[in-house]
């Protein structure tokens, strides 16, 4: 097992396990509109950005700790009025970094806010100020620590930040479904289910499109094309139903709004 440096992160550089694909998509994209082209590209890239079993080499980080941090990031992104896309991308960046680097428990929150900062720079028009993010951590970390970690994350991920997210596929499938444009409540319910899955390590093994398809079909009573093996689709659906049953209060509070 590699030792942690004084900064709380391994010093040896490792490349991300996801390798860039050389498959050509030109012929498919030429026949599609812009939204459909984006969907094809994101579907094609999903597996490359999947951070499956990201805690396998983390002796100090547990699934419970990850759940607490992601739940906190979800609350923070709402407080800062950031998009759900930024939140999803931040979690993906964090998880992929965990695959490459062992992290000390007392640096885990710093990893979360730094991942959020990187995600907002990728997605938002304006990203939060560093001082604002540090204050959310009760100023437990310095600006220098955050900036150094930001550089380390970018190096470990080879600057590959355009990950497909739950937010992208949720927007895509709901925009292509009749009725969602007039009844936004079902979309927001599906978004709530996706939020819950984002914080639950059980769903770390599923690609974002699978989670979104299962949540929409199970809880919004719509049928969608299934791209994955039927067994995987059924397993994800059962996991989502269990997740919702364990979070009934949160779902009911949302429905009462």
N, C-alpha and C positions, 0 to 999 in steps of 0.2 A: 504494500500500500504506500503511495507517495506521501511524503510529509508536506504539511502546509507551511508556507512562508509566514513571516511576521504580519503580512498584510491580510492573511486569512485565505489566500488563494494559492494554488500550485504555481510554481514559477516556470516549470517546463512547458513549452508551447506544444499544443496538440492541434491538429487540424480537425475541422468538423467532420463527422463521419458521413455526412451527406455529400455526395459527389455530384457535380454538375452533369446534367444529361445532355447528350448530343443528338437526341431524337428530333427529327425535323417535323414541324407542324405547319409549314407554309401552305400546303395544299388544303388542309382543313380550314385554316384561318381565312383563306381567300373567299370562301363561300359563306362566311358568317358576318353578322353585323358586329358592331364594336363590343357590345355587352356579351354576346355569345363568344366572341374571340377571347375576351378576358376570362370567361368561364373555362374554356378549353385549356388555356394556358395554366390557370390555377389548378384545375383538376390534374393536369399533367405533372405539376410540380409538387402536389400534396405529399407524396411518399418521401420525396427528398428532404422535406422540412419537418417530417414527423419526428417528434422527440420522445419516442417510445422508451419506457423504462429509464427515464432520466435520473432516477434516484439510485440506480443500481450501484454506482460507485461513490455514493455519498454517505460516509459513516456517521456524519453529524446531522444530516437533514432527513427527517421522516416525512411520510405522506401527510401526517397530521400537521406538521409545521408548514408544509407546502400549502395545504388547504387554508390554513390561517392567513398566510401571506397573500395568497391569491384573493381570498375574500376581502382582505384589507385593500388590495390594489383595485378591486372592483368598486369599493366604497370611495377610494381616493379619486378614481377617474370620474365618478359622478360628481364629487365635490368640486373638482376642477373643471367640470363641464367639458370633458374630453369625449371623443367618440368611442363607441364600443369596439370599433376597429383598432384603435390605439391600445385598448385594454387587452384584447385578444393577442395582438402582435407582441405586446410586452411579455405576456405569459409564454408565448412561443420562444421569444428571445431568451428568456430566463431558463426555460427547460432545455433548450439546445446548449446553452452555456454549461448547465449542470452535467450534461453528457461528457463534456470535454474537460471539466475542471472540478476538483474537490473544493468544497466551500465550507468554511467554519460557520458554526451556528450563529455566532454573534455578528457575522457579516451578511447573513441571509437577507435581512431587510434592505441593506444597502444594495444588494444585487437586484432586489425588486424595484426600487425607485430608479436605479440606473437603467434598468431594462425599459421602464416606463418612459424615461427621458429619451432614450434612443428611439422608441416606438413613435413618440409624438413628433420627433424631428422627421420621421419618415412619413407620417400621416397628416399631422395637423398643420395649419397655416402658421400658428405660433405655438411654440412649446413652453411649458412652465419654466419659471426661473429656477435655477439651481438652489438658491436660498429658500425658495418656497418648498421645494421637495425635501430639503434637509430639515426644515422646520417641522414637517410632518413626521419626521423620525426623531422629534424632540432634540434635534441638533446633536445626535449621538455620533455623527460622522462629519468629517471635514469636506470642504469643497475639493481639496486635492485628492482625497480618497475616492470621491465620486468620479472625478475626471480621469484618474488613473484606471479605475475599474471600467469606465466607458471605453477607453482605448483597448484594454485587455479583452473585453467582450467582442469588440469589432475585429480584433486580430484572430480570436479563437473561432469566430463564425465566418472568417474570410470575407467580411463585409456583405454577407448574403442576408439581406433583411426583408426581401419581398416575399414573405411567407404567406401562403393561403391561410385564411382564418375563418372561424365560425361566423364572424360578422359579414364577411364577403358572401359566403354561401347563403346565409340567412337573407340578405338583401336580394341576392339573385333569384332564389326560388320563390320568395314572396312576391317579387315584382313580376314574375312570370305566371302567377296564379290569379285567376279571376276572383274578385271579391276582397282581396287583401288591400287593394287601394282604397276601398271605402270602409273597411272594418279593420282599423289598425290595432284593435285590442288583441286579436289573435296573434298578430306579429309580435307584439310586445310580450305576450304570454310565452311564445316560443323563444323570445330573447331571454326571458327570465329562466327558462329551462336550460338554455345554453350557458347562461351565467353559472348556474348550479353545477353543470358538467365541467365547466372550466376550472372550478376549484376542487373537483373530486378527482383524485389520482387514478381511479378506476377507468376513467375515460381517456387517459393519456395514450392508450394503445389504439384508439380509433382516429381515423382521419376526420377532419372538420366536416367535410361534406356528408359523411355517414351520420354523424351526430345530428346535424341539421335536418337531414332527410327523415331520420327516425323521430325527432322531436316534433316536426311538422305533421307527419303522418299519424303519430300516436295521439297528439294532444290537440291538433287542429282539424283532425278528421278529413284530411286530404290525402290523395294518393299521388306518389311521386315515383319517377323512374328509379329503379334500384341498380346502381352500378357495381355494387360489391357482391360477393357471394352471399346467398340467402341466409346461410347460417350466421355469418358475421352481422348481417342486418338484424336478424332476430335477436341475437345476443345483445346488441347495442340497445335495441328497443326495450328488452327486459331490464337492462341496467338503468335505463332512463326512467322506467316506471317505478323501479325501486327507489331511485334518487328522489323523484317527486313525492312518493309516499312518505319518505323520511323528512321531507321539507314541506309538508302540507300547510303549515302556518304561513310560510313565506309566499306560497302560491295563492292561498286564500286571501291574504292581505292585498296582494296585487289585484286579484279579481274584484275586490270590493272597492277599488279606487274608481 
